[in-house]
Amino acid sequence: PIPCVPWQSQTSDHPTDNLCLDEWVANRGEVGKRYELYGVSNHFGSLAGGHYVADVRNARNGKWYYLDDQSVTETTEEAVVKKSAYVLYYRLKVEDRESPAGRSR
């Protein structure tokens, strides 16, 4: 079985691979499913205004990219989950599909 990395709602150290939500699922048929992070929206500023940027994982090459208004630069997996994370986007891992998380970064 794929190892489980539980959600840590009280920290900013969220898993980028093998997230498991078994503790919180209502439908027991969902137990054992794993998720991989593929995007992070970040907000800098206050409730009155600010700036949004994003980090996304390329589905073809598995590399992470930082997207700002005028540029796209390669980044590292370790740098994508930060305190400015506003929304984390996870997708279901499918065992017969090669996961970008499993590829070299």
C-alpha positions as CSV (number, residue, x, y, z in Angstrom):
1,P,0.0,0.0,0.0
2,I,1.0,3.6,-0.6
3,P,2.2,5.3,2.7
4,C,-0.2,7.7,4.3
5,V,0.8,11.3,5.0
6,P,-2.0,12.8,7.2
7,W,-3.2,16.4,6.9
8,Q,-1.7,18.7,9.4
9,S,-4.3,21.5,9.6
10,Q,-2.5,23.4,12.3
11,T,0.8,23.8,10.5
12,S,2.1,25.2,7.2
13,D,3.9,21.9,6.5
14,H,1.3,20.3,4.2
15,P,2.3,17.2,2.2
16,T,3.0,17.4,-1.5
17,D,2.5,13.7,-2.1
18,N,0.5,10.8,-0.6
19,L,-1.9,13.0,1.3
20,C,-4.5,10.8,3.0
21,L,-7.8,12.1,4.4
22,D,-8.9,8.8,5.8
23,E,-9.6,10.3,9.2
24,W,-12.1,12.8,7.8
25,V,-14.0,11.0,5.0
26,A,-17.7,10.1,5.5
27,N,-17.8,7.6,2.7
28,R,-15.7,4.6,3.9
29,G,-15.3,3.6,0.2
30,E,-12.9,6.6,0.0
31,V,-10.5,5.3,2.7
32,G,-7.1,4.4,1.3
33,K,-7.1,7.0,-1.5
34,R,-4.1,9.2,-1.8
35,Y,-3.7,12.7,-3.2
36,E,-0.9,14.7,-4.7
37,L,-0.5,18.5,-4.6
38,Y,-0.4,20.1,-8.1
39,G,-1.0,23.8,-7.3
40,V,-0.8,26.5,-4.7
41,S,-2.4,29.9,-4.8
42,N,-0.6,32.4,-2.6
43,H,-1.8,35.8,-1.3
44,F,0.4,38.6,-0.1
45,G,-1.3,41.6,1.5
46,S,-4.4,42.1,3.6
47,L,-8.1,41.6,3.4
48,A,-8.3,45.1,1.9
49,G,-6.0,44.2,-1.0
50,G,-3.0,42.3,-2.1
51,H,-1.3,40.3,-4.7
52,Y,-1.8,36.7,-5.8
53,V,0.8,34.4,-7.3
54,A,0.8,30.6,-7.8
55,D,3.0,27.6,-7.9
56,V,2.0,24.8,-10.2
57,R,3.4,21.3,-11.1
58,N,3.7,20.6,-14.8
59,A,1.8,17.4,-15.5
60,R,4.2,16.4,-18.3
61,N,7.6,16.9,-16.7
62,G,6.8,16.9,-13.0
63,K,8.6,20.2,-12.4
64,W,7.3,23.0,-10.2
65,Y,6.9,26.6,-11.6
66,Y,6.3,29.9,-9.8
67,L,3.8,32.1,-11.7
68,D,3.7,35.9,-11.1
69,D,2.0,38.6,-13.2
70,Q,4.9,38.9,-15.7
71,S,7.1,35.9,-15.3
72,V,7.2,32.1,-14.9
73,T,10.3,30.6,-13.2
74,E,11.2,27.1,-12.2
75,T,11.1,26.5,-8.4
76,T,11.5,23.5,-6.1
77,E,8.9,21.3,-4.4
78,E,10.2,22.4,-1.0
79,A,9.5,26.0,-1.8
80,V,5.8,25.7,-2.9
81,V,4.0,25.4,0.5
82,K,4.6,28.5,2.4
83,K,2.8,30.7,5.0
84,S,1.3,32.8,2.2
85,A,-0.5,29.6,0.8
86,Y,-4.2,30.6,0.4
87,V,-5.5,27.5,-1.5
88,L,-3.8,24.2,-2.0
89,Y,-5.0,22.1,-5.0
90,Y,-4.8,18.3,-4.7
91,R,-5.8,15.6,-7.2
92,L,-6.5,12.0,-6.7
93,K,-3.5,9.7,-7.4
94,V,-4.3,7.0,-9.9
95,E,-2.0,4.0,-9.6
96,D,-2.0,3.2,-13.3
97,R,-1.1,6.7,-14.2
98,E,2.4,7.9,-13.7
99,S,2.4,10.6,-11.1
100,P,4.5,13.7,-11.7
101,A,5.4,13.5,-8.0
102,G,7.2,10.3,-8.8
103,R,9.4,11.8,-11.5
104,S,12.7,13.5,-10.9
105,R,12.3,17.1,-10.0
